[in-house]
Amino acid sequence: MRKILEILTPENVHVQYELAGLGTRFAAFLVDFLIQSVMLIITLLIMFFIEVDFGYIILDLGIVGFVSFVTTLILFFHLLYFIIFEAILKGQTPGKKLMKIRVIMETGQPINFIDCLIRGILRLVASLPLFYLIDSLFVIMSKNYKRIGDFAANTIVIKLEKHRHLEKIEDYIDMSPKETDRAESYVVSSDEYNLLKDFLLRKDNLGERRPAFEYNLNKYFMKKFNLETPYSNPYVFFEEIIRKNN
């Protein structure tokens, strides 16, 4: 089932994201796992060809010690893989890139290295069989398909092809305000007039998207008419524009 999340960005713009569910995320993880496996095999082959004496290492550490050493090496490799790729590719790994998903902050902003580090460390814990099952249950049961690492880092995983910006005036009209001969006349184009009138008619049904429309429309028309001081009530401004263009 598709799950859409709406975010109001610091710029007062609403953005819709389709969240990536367990299936897509698991597919990306399998791709990353295969890539890691190939890289590990190549590393072992290189060690073999440079004549690393595995027999000596086993005798020196013992079987249990050697297995522990290899397990620690694999987990450390696993940790670095996700941290480095998500930091360099801005929230993606090769698997995520192939599946067209990305990790971002819940605010809609890109993740930083600290976020990648938190997610990576908790992913390492979740790699253990029982914890991996619990982590998967978190994704299934949580409101925004978040695993434990997402809760800790305040991140979400989105589908790249299923998100778009909303409520930016540029999405509806040519965002190139033209100065009028008489700014006080509030003359607007037919597109600007229709957009503003449609907003005033529908404003009570816009819910959380209303502040974004209000902010961007006010900013747009203030710039268009060279107004430095905003109206205390932007709706008085909007109604005045509508009245002057009737």
Secondary structure, DSSP 4 states (H G I P E B T S, - for coil): ---EEEEE-TTS-EEEEEEP-HHHHHHHHHHHHHHHHHHHHHHHHHHHHTT--HHHHHHHHHHHHHHHHHHHHHHHHHHHHHHHHHHHTTS--HHHHHHTEEEEETTSPBP-HHHHHHHHHHHHHHTSHHHHHHHHHHHHHSTT---HHHHHHTEEEEEEEEEEEES-GGGTS---PPPPSSGGG----HHHHHHHHHHHHHGGG-GGGHHHHHHHHHHHHHHHTT-SSPPSSHHHHHHHHHHHT-
